[in-house]
Amino acid sequence: MKEYIIQFKPFLIFLTKFALSYLALTLIYQFYLGQFNERYFEVDGFTKVVANQSQKVLSVFDNQSFTMPNENEASVKLFYHNKWVARIIEGCNAVSVIILFISFVIAFTGKFKQTILFIVIGSLLIHVFNVLRIALLCMSIFHYPEYEHILHGVIFPLFIYGIVFLLWVIWVNKYSFYAKKSTK
């Protein structure tokens, strides 16, 4: 048994770091979300920010885009060409995706300063691309409502997860301690 632990030590360290950081960040996020009462349709602040920033992107293409609170559920209604095209819920804000990204970067440790800088820049990039994703999704659904299911369920999730995957590849190959060992 000891031989297997020694043999798989790098993987076990990676797995432990990933699990602990993911658990810690998820618990912090759940604590944050616990401050909002879904029974009264309260939407968390970050989701509101994402909805408003998506609306600002849409306003570049349409000055009749706007947001409003949803009176029937905890979400923000997003309008494009005066038509309600999307509801922005907590799951749309990409925080869970950012938590996944951060946990992976922590698990593939690098120098402390580089790790923090990469986490901050990567999280900001994910946020920006998520806002663009929502705006593009709204425009696509407005023009092609018959493709809503494939746009929302397949194409646009691939967009955001593709960005995360690309950031992970850059991190592992350029900045993590693993990259330093494999280039020697």
SULMO-V761538 format. One record per residue. N is the residue number from 1. RES is the residue in one small letter. SS is DSSP state (~ for helix, > for strand, _ for the rest). OMEGA is omega as a letter, one per 40 degrees, with the letter a starting at -180 (none if undefined). BURIAL is # if it has 16 or more other C-alpha atoms within 10 Angstrom, else .. Layout:
N|RES|SS|OMEGA|BURIAL ; N|RES|SS|OMEGA|BURIAL
//
This chain:
1|m|_|a|. ; 2|k|~|i|. ; 3|e|~|i|. ; 4|y|~|i|. ; 5|i|~|i|. ; 6|i|~|a|. ; 7|q|~|a|. ; 8|f|_|a|. ; 9|k|~|i|. ; 10|p|~|i|. ; 11|f|~|a|. ; 12|l|~|i|. ; 13|i|~|i|. ; 14|f|~|a|# ; 15|l|~|i|. ; 16|t|~|i|. ; 17|k|~|a|# ; 18|f|~|a|# ; 19|a|~|a|. ; 20|l|~|i|. ; 21|s|~|i|# ; 22|y|~|i|# ; 23|l|~|a|. ; 24|a|~|a|. ; 25|l|~|i|# ; 26|t|~|i|# ; 27|l|~|i|. ; 28|i|~|i|. ; 29|y|~|i|. ; 30|q|~|i|. ; 31|f|~|i|. ; 32|y|~|a|. ; 33|l|~|i|# ; 34|g|_|i|. ; 35|q|_|a|. ; 36|f|_|a|. ; 37|n|_|a|. ; 38|e|~|a|. ; 39|r|~|i|. ; 40|y|~|i|. ; 41|f|_|i|# ; 42|e|_|i|# ; 43|v|_|i|# ; 44|d|_|a|# ; 45|g|~|a|. ; 46|f|~|i|. ; 47|t|~|i|# ; 48|k|~|i|# ; 49|v|~|i|. ; 50|v|~|i|# ; 51|a|~|a|# ; 52|n|~|i|# ; 53|q|~|i|# ; 54|s|~|i|# ; 55|q|~|i|# ; 56|k|~|i|# ; 57|v|~|i|# ; 58|l|~|a|# ; 59|s|~|i|# ; 60|v|~|a|. ; 61|f|~|a|. ; 62|d|_|a|# ; 63|n|_|i|. ; 64|q|_|i|. ; 65|s|_|a|# ; 66|f|>|i|# ; 67|t|>|i|# ; 68|m|>|i|. ; 69|p|>|i|# ; 70|n|_|a|# ; 71|e|_|a|. ; 72|n|_|i|. ; 73|e|_|i|. ; 74|a|_|i|# ; 75|s|_|i|# ; 76|v|>|i|# ; 77|k|>|i|# ; 78|l|>|a|# ; 79|f|>|i|# ; 80|y|>|a|# ; 81|h|_|i|# ; 82|n|_|i|. ; 83|k|>|i|. ; 84|w|>|a|# ; 85|v|>|a|# ; 86|a|>|i|# ; 87|r|>|a|# ; 88|i|>|i|# ; 89|i|_|a|# ; 90|e|~|a|# ; 91|g|~|a|. ; 92|c|~|a|# ; 93|n|~|i|# ; 94|a|_|i|# ; 95|v|~|i|# ; 96|s|~|i|# ; 97|v|~|i|# ; 98|i|~|i|# ; 99|i|~|i|# ; 100|l|~|i|# ; 101|f|~|a|# ; 102|i|~|a|# ; 103|s|~|i|# ; 104|f|~|a|# ; 105|v|~|i|# ; 106|i|~|a|# ; 107|a|~|i|# ; 108|f|_|a|# ; 109|t|_|i|# ; 110|g|>|i|# ; 111|k|_|a|. ; 112|f|~|a|. ; 113|k|~|i|. ; 114|q|~|a|. ; 115|t|~|i|# ; 116|i|~|a|. ; 117|l|~|i|. ; 118|f|~|i|# ; 119|i|~|a|# ; 120|v|~|a|. ; 121|i|~|i|. ; 122|g|~|i|# ; 123|s|~|i|# ; 124|l|~|i|. ; 125|l|~|i|# ; 126|i|~|i|# ; 127|h|~|a|# ; 128|v|~|i|. ; 129|f|~|i|# ; 130|n|~|i|# ; 131|v|~|i|# ; 132|l|~|i|# ; 133|r|~|a|# ; 134|i|~|i|# ; 135|a|~|i|# ; 136|l|~|i|# ; 137|l|~|i|# ; 138|c|~|i|# ; 139|m|~|a|# ; 140|s|~|i|# ; 141|i|~|i|# ; 142|f|~|a|# ; 143|h|~|a|. ; 144|y|_|a|. ; 145|p|~|a|. ; 146|e|~|i|. ; 147|y|~|a|. ; 148|e|~|a|# ; 149|h|~|a|. ; 150|i|~|i|. ; 151|l|~|a|# ; 152|h|~|a|# ; 153|g|~|a|. ; 154|v|~|a|. ; 155|i|~|a|. ; 156|f|~|i|# ; 157|p|~|i|. ; 158|l|~|i|. ; 159|f|~|a|. ; 160|i|~|i|# ; 161|y|~|i|. ; 162|g|~|i|. ; 163|i|~|a|# ; 164|v|~|i|# ; 165|f|~|i|. ; 166|l|~|i|. ; 167|l|~|i|# ; 168|w|~|a|# ; 169|v|~|i|. ; 170|i|~|a|. ; 171|w|~|a|# ; 172|v|~|a|# ; 173|n|~|a|. ; 174|k|~|a|. ; 175|y|~|a|# ; 176|s|>|i|# ; 177|f|~|i|. ; 178|y|~|i|# ; 179|a|~|i|# ; 180|k|~|a|. ; 181|k|~|a|. ; 182|s|~|i|. ; 183|t|~|a|. ; 184|k|_|none|.
//
